[in-house]
Amino acid sequence: MIDSPRGFRPRALVLLSGGLDSVLAAELLRRQGVEVVGITFTTPFFGSQGGRKAAAQLGIPLEVVDITEPHLEVVKNPRFGYGKNLNPCIDCHVLMVRVALERMEQLGAHFVATGEVLGERPKSQNRQALDLVARFSGAGDLLLRPLSAKLLPPTRPEIQGWVDREGLLDIRGRSRKRQMRLAEEWGIGEYQTPAGGCLLTDPGFSRRLRALMEATRDFDAGDVELVKVGRQFWIRGNLLVLGRRHAENERLWELRRPGDRVFKEKHRPGPTALWRPYVPGAELTEEDLREIARWLGLYGKGKKPLPVEEIVEVGFTEEDVPTDEAARRETQTGQKGDLA
């Protein structure tokens, strides 16, 4: 314990993704007598499942925060650019630490901690990137990285004696052997793989999202949910999505919104096709209908293009369309799927 004579017990708000590094950071602080509260985030690109499982395994309370709106702005316009795919990791870390800092007083915490490891990710966890996160989040020296702390300048929790700097670690680089040994030693058996929960690191999904961004910079969470589903074709700047199985056909029906058009093959079961306009003032042309019929036929039971006369539009009313908020509540998982 590092309690002062007055009985002060520091509390840390730890960013808990569910990955091994964040779990170890939380456990390391707890072993120093720090009271640990986890905080995890949800967006259309990742959910809170990993953080929830990690908090349950560690036996600590967890704050779950939906950061969809500010995170979408980060994805559209990252100050520090993207990683290998469309993952704006530095900007994302800045946002999450900033939100944690805003929640710190409310949760009675004294500082923020993360599982970041110096040099583990060349772009987002080099020394400059770590400094940028501390600076632009506003956390400054209230941000502690327990796994690499001995390689970094002392932070306020260390200077104030809230944590013992000598008991922190000096992990560096991409190898995770030390982390895995610690996990075994501390009895930590379950954790996510690195970046395993973020769709923005997935090349297939990133290609889909990039196509959406080229069509419009004004996309929202509902558009993101749509590009997760089915087979996708861009026709004259507008998006056509075909379900590949019954569950995806149902999902397309849930995601429809005013202005969308839904089509099916007339005489036999097959894919549902949802057409969403992104070109201002776009209207379906005969050429578009022929293209929709073509894809419905090729991916239907007949495996060949259909004439337009063999497809039918499925109508719906305004009352049938879920509100944006309802749709968001239904679709916060952000899990990787089949993006073929």
Secondary structure, 3 states (H helix, E strand, C coil): CCCCCCCCCCEEEEECCCEHHHHHHHHHHHHCCCEEEEEEEEECCECCHHHHHHHHHHCCCEEEEECHHHHHHHHHCCCCCCCCCCCCHHHHHHHHHHHHHHHHCCCCCCEEECCCCECCCCCCCCHHHHHHHHHHHCCHHHEECCCCHHHCCCCHHHHCCCCCHHHCCCCECCCCHHHHHHHHHHCCCCCECCCCCCHHHCHHHHHHHHHHHHHCCCCCHHHHHHCCCCEEEEECCEEEEECCCHHHHHHHHHHCCCCCEEEEECCCCCCEEEEECCCCCCCCCHHHHHHHHHHHHHCCCCCCCCCHHHEEEECCCHHHCCCHHHHHHHCCCCCCCCCC
